[in-house]
Amino acid sequence: MSKRLQHQFDRGDIVSLDMGSASTQVACKALVLSPAAYNALGLALAVPITEHDSSRYAGFAVAIVLPGRTPASGAALVNLVRPVDLAARGAKLLGKAPQTTIDEALHRLQAVVGKTAERTPA
């Protein structure tokens, strides 16, 4: 039986979720980067939030320090973006990142994946 979400997650939501395997539980915080319309399909694009030293990622321009007033402190590691089934991982909403943090995360994600080419009509 599949789990149902209690909340419709949106871009900028800070969530707590279980990132362990079937036999272990590992609680982790993440920043959701995909919009609600995409998340409604069952998956969300999220990046982990670490409270540990993220200096090894500094040269890649992907670590974002979350302001102290947000429900998670640390750095959102944008270079570790991954699809996450929020229902299966038992996601719980902790709060919302400030818009400036969301914008910076998306900007840095674009730097990681590269600028997309213009589509030409077929």
N, C-alpha and C positions, 0 to 999 in steps of 0.2 A: 504494500500500500504506500503510495507516495504522500509525502508531507505537503501541507498547504501553508503558504505564507500568511502570516498575520498582518503583514504590511506590504504595500506596493513600494518597492525600493526605487530610488531615483538617483541620478548623478549627484555626487557630493555627499551622499549618506555615509556615515561612519557606522560600521556594523561589527558585531562580535559574531564569530562563527567557528565551527569545529573543523579544523583542517587535518585531523588525524585520519587513520585508516579505520576499517570496520572494528578492529580490536582495540584501538587506542583513541583517546580523545585529547586533542590539542587545541585549546582555545586560542584564538588569534583575532586581532582587529584588522579591518581592511577598509579602504576607501573605494567606494563604487564610482567608476568613471563612465559607465554606459548610461544612456537616458532611460527613463521609465518605459518607453515604448519597446525598447530592446529587451529590457529586464522582464517584461510581461511574457516574453516568449519562453522563459524558463531558465535562462542563463544571464549572468551579469559579468561585465568586465570589471575586475577589481584588482587593487594593488595592496600588498601587505603593509601594515604599519608596524614598524619596529621601534622598540624603546632602547635598543642597543646601539652601539657605535656604528654609524652608517658612513664613516669617513671613507671607507674603501670604495664607495659609489660616487664620491664627490667629483672625480674627474669625468664622470659620465653625464653630469648635469641631469640627474634623475631623482635625487633625494629632495624631498620637500619637508621642511620642518613645520609641523602643525602648531598653530598658536596655542598658548597655554590655556586658553578658555575653552578649547574644544574637548570633547569627552575622551580623547586619546592624545597622548603626547608622544613625541618621537618623530620618525620620518616615514613618509609614504614612499615606498621604493617603486617608482614608476617603471623602471626597467624590468620589474618582475610581474608585469601585468599578466593576468590569466583569466580564462573563463571559469566562473564558479556557479554551481547550482545552489543558490541561496537557500532554497527549501530543504534540499538534502543535507546541507551543512548546518541547518538549524540557525540561520541568521537571525540576529536580534538587532534592532535599531538602537544605536547609542546616541546619535545626534547627527548634526549636519556640519560639514566643513564650511568655512567662510568662502564666498564667491571668489575672492582673490586666490585662495588656495586651490580651488577647483580649476580656475583658469590657468594657473601656473602648472598644475599637474597635466592638463591637456596639452599645454604648450610643450612641456618636456617630453610627453609621450610622442608628440609629432616629431620632435628632434630624434627620438630613438628609432622610430619606424621610417623616418624620412618623409619628405614632402610628397604628397600624392600628385601624380601627373594629371593633367587636364584630360578628360574623356573626349574623344572625338566621335562625332556621329558616325554610325555605320553606313 
